[in-house]
Amino acid sequence: MEIWINPDCSKCRSALSILDAEAADYTVRRYLDDPPSPDELRAVLARLGLEPWDITRTGEPIAAELGLGSWPRDPQARERWIDALAAHPILIQRPIITADDGHAVIGRTEQAVRDTLPG
């Protein structure tokens, strides 16, 4: 599995602690240093079963600067949102864990992180 983290985020550190305690096999992606492409975001959104606005951190200063609060949340605006997340990865909710079985979660709770573990 892979986990997208910001090392400064307490939820990310907590998720890593759970994975380590369970001896999970995972790779870390520091998504601020290695931003996902629009195609990677589309793939993760499909695995999450969410839309880009569902994983957007709208409280970030850049969100206000871009005016995200007024952007439509509809299929026609989907690519605009994805492009914004790719260009400004700080807007991506974290941590995102992609499990080996094909599903993904936003690992902000212990249960969500545990849901990615095999068996």
TORKOL-4160 file (C-alpha; in steps of 0.2 Angstrom, whole numbers, padded with zeros to 4 digits, m for minus):
119
<pt num="1" X="0000" Y="0000" Z="0000"/>
<pt num="2" X="0005" Y="0018" Z="m0002"/>
<pt num="3" X="0001" Y="0032" Z="0010"/>
<pt num="4" X="0002" Y="0051" Z="0005"/>
<pt num="5" X="0007" Y="0061" Z="0019"/>
<pt num="6" X="0013" Y="0078" Z="0025"/>
<pt num="7" X="0025" Y="0075" Z="0039"/>
<pt num="8" X="0020" Y="0090" Z="0048"/>
<pt num="9" X="0002" Y="0083" Z="0050"/>
<pt num="10" X="m0003" Y="0075" Z="0066"/>
<pt num="11" X="m0016" Y="0064" Z="0057"/>
<pt num="12" X="m0002" Y="0058" Z="0045"/>
<pt num="13" X="0010" Y="0054" Z="0059"/>
<pt num="14" X="m0004" Y="0045" Z="0069"/>
<pt num="15" X="m0008" Y="0034" Z="0053"/>
<pt num="16" X="0010" Y="0030" Z="0051"/>
<pt num="17" X="0011" Y="0024" Z="0069"/>
<pt num="18" X="m0004" Y="0013" Z="0067"/>
<pt num="19" X="0003" Y="0005" Z="0051"/>
<pt num="20" X="0020" Y="0003" Z="0060"/>
<pt num="21" X="0012" Y="m0005" Z="0075"/>
<pt num="22" X="0003" Y="m0018" Z="0063"/>
<pt num="23" X="0019" Y="m0021" Z="0054"/>
<pt num="24" X="0010" Y="m0016" Z="0038"/>
<pt num="25" X="0020" Y="m0015" Z="0022"/>
<pt num="26" X="0019" Y="0002" Z="0014"/>
<pt num="27" X="0028" Y="0016" Z="0005"/>
<pt num="28" X="0027" Y="0034" Z="0010"/>
<pt num="29" X="0024" Y="0048" Z="m0003"/>
<pt num="30" X="0027" Y="0065" Z="0003"/>
<pt num="31" X="0014" Y="0072" Z="m0009"/>
<pt num="32" X="0020" Y="0090" Z="m0006"/>
<pt num="33" X="0037" Y="0086" Z="m0012"/>
<pt num="34" X="0031" Y="0074" Z="m0025"/>
<pt num="35" X="0013" Y="0080" Z="m0031"/>
<pt num="36" X="0001" Y="0068" Z="m0039"/>
<pt num="37" X="m0003" Y="0071" Z="m0057"/>
<pt num="38" X="m0020" Y="0075" Z="m0063"/>
<pt num="39" X="m0021" Y="0056" Z="m0069"/>
<pt num="40" X="m0015" Y="0050" Z="m0052"/>
<pt num="41" X="m0028" Y="0061" Z="m0044"/>
<pt num="42" X="m0042" Y="0054" Z="m0055"/>
<pt num="43" X="m0036" Y="0036" Z="m0051"/>
<pt num="44" X="m0036" Y="0040" Z="m0032"/>
<pt num="45" X="m0053" Y="0048" Z="m0033"/>
<pt num="46" X="m0060" Y="0033" Z="m0042"/>
<pt num="47" X="m0053" Y="0022" Z="m0028"/>
<pt num="48" X="m0060" Y="0033" Z="m0015"/>
<pt num="49" X="m0077" Y="0034" Z="m0023"/>
<pt num="50" X="m0076" Y="0053" Z="m0020"/>
<pt num="51" X="m0076" Y="0069" Z="m0030"/>
<pt num="52" X="m0061" Y="0081" Z="m0030"/>
<pt num="53" X="m0071" Y="0094" Z="m0019"/>
<pt num="54" X="m0073" Y="0080" Z="m0007"/>
<pt num="55" X="m0054" Y="0079" Z="m0003"/>
<pt num="56" X="m0051" Y="0098" Z="m0004"/>
<pt num="57" X="m0044" Y="0107" Z="0011"/>
<pt num="58" X="m0055" Y="0123" Z="0009"/>
<pt num="59" X="m0048" Y="0131" Z="0024"/>
<pt num="60" X="m0031" Y="0133" Z="0017"/>
<pt num="61" X="m0026" Y="0151" Z="0012"/>
<pt num="62" X="m0023" Y="0146" Z="m0006"/>
<pt num="63" X="m0041" Y="0140" Z="m0007"/>
<pt num="64" X="m0047" Y="0157" Z="m0003"/>
<pt num="65" X="m0035" Y="0165" Z="m0015"/>
<pt num="66" X="m0042" Y="0154" Z="m0029"/>
<pt num="67" X="m0060" Y="0157" Z="m0023"/>
<pt num="68" X="m0064" Y="0138" Z="m0021"/>
<pt num="69" X="m0079" Y="0143" Z="m0011"/>
<pt num="70" X="m0088" Y="0149" Z="m0026"/>
<pt num="71" X="m0083" Y="0135" Z="m0038"/>
<pt num="72" X="m0097" Y="0124" Z="m0044"/>
<pt num="73" X="m0097" Y="0106" Z="m0038"/>
<pt num="74" X="m0103" Y="0098" Z="m0053"/>
<pt num="75" X="m0096" Y="0086" Z="m0067"/>
<pt num="76" X="m0092" Y="0101" Z="m0078"/>
<pt num="77" X="m0081" Y="0109" Z="m0065"/>
<pt num="78" X="m0073" Y="0092" Z="m0060"/>
<pt num="79" X="m0057" Y="0094" Z="m0071"/>
<pt num="80" X="m0055" Y="0112" Z="m0064"/>
<pt num="81" X="m0054" Y="0105" Z="m0046"/>
<pt num="82" X="m0042" Y="0091" Z="m0051"/>
<pt num="83" X="m0031" Y="0104" Z="m0059"/>
<pt num="84" X="m0031" Y="0115" Z="m0044"/>
<pt num="85" X="m0026" Y="0100" Z="m0033"/>
<pt num="86" X="m0012" Y="0095" Z="m0044"/>
<pt num="87" X="m0006" Y="0113" Z="m0045"/>
<pt num="88" X="m0008" Y="0116" Z="m0026"/>
<pt num="89" X="m0006" Y="0099" Z="m0017"/>
<pt num="90" X="m0007" Y="0107" Z="0000"/>
<pt num="91" X="m0026" Y="0107" Z="m0004"/>
<pt num="92" X="m0027" Y="0088" Z="m0004"/>
<pt num="93" X="m0034" Y="0081" Z="0012"/>
<pt num="94" X="m0022" Y="0069" Z="0021"/>
<pt num="95" X="m0017" Y="0056" Z="0023"/>
<pt num="96" X="m0023" Y="0046" Z="0009"/>
<pt num="97" X="m0020" Y="0027" Z="0009"/>
<pt num="98" X="m0021" Y="0016" Z="m0006"/>
<pt num="99" X="m0023" Y="m0002" Z="m0001"/>
<pt num="100" X="m0016" Y="m0017" Z="m0011"/>
<pt num="101" X="m0034" Y="m0023" Z="m0013"/>
<pt num="102" X="m0038" Y="m0008" Z="m0024"/>
<pt num="103" X="m0048" Y="0003" Z="m0012"/>
<pt num="104" X="m0042" Y="0019" Z="m0004"/>
<pt num="105" X="m0047" Y="0029" Z="0012"/>
<pt num="106" X="m0043" Y="0046" Z="0019"/>
<pt num="107" X="m0035" Y="0040" Z="0035"/>
<pt num="108" X="m0040" Y="0053" Z="0047"/>
<pt num="109" X="m0047" Y="0041" Z="0060"/>
<pt num="110" X="m0039" Y="0025" Z="0067"/>
<pt num="111" X="m0054" Y="0014" Z="0060"/>
<pt num="112" X="m0051" Y="0021" Z="0042"/>
<pt num="113" X="m0032" Y="0017" Z="0043"/>
<pt num="114" X="m0036" Y="m0001" Z="0050"/>
<pt num="115" X="m0049" Y="m0003" Z="0035"/>
<pt num="116" X="m0034" Y="m0003" Z="0024"/>
<pt num="117" X="m0025" Y="m0018" Z="0033"/>
<pt num="118" X="m0026" Y="m0035" Z="0025"/>
<pt num="119" X="m0037" Y="m0048" Z="0033"/>
